[in-house]
Amino acid sequence: MKAISLKLDDAVDAELEKLCAAVGRDKGDVVTEVVRQYVETARLRHALEDPALSRLYRELAEQDTALAEESIDAPGSDSSSRPA
């Protein structure tokens, strides 16, 4: 595991100390978890910006909508529960 140095302002450090004491966790563990979540979120956000993925999502959404409409309009379907 890699060790890094981190600068926090006094107010944030005090709040982090209180939180860690209240939940019984080590500050290093909490900071590691937060950084891991940030990295994962940034990675996913970057992946979602991929134009090919955006196109695929739109295509699948259109197919889902069409299938749902076919199911609603199918003979024997309960149209009374369909919004007017």
Secondary structure, 3 states (H helix, E strand, C coil): CCCCCCCCCHHHHHHHHHHHHHHCCCHHHHHHHHHHHHHHHHHHHHHHCCHHHHHHHHHHHHHHHHHHHHHHHCCCCCHHHCCC
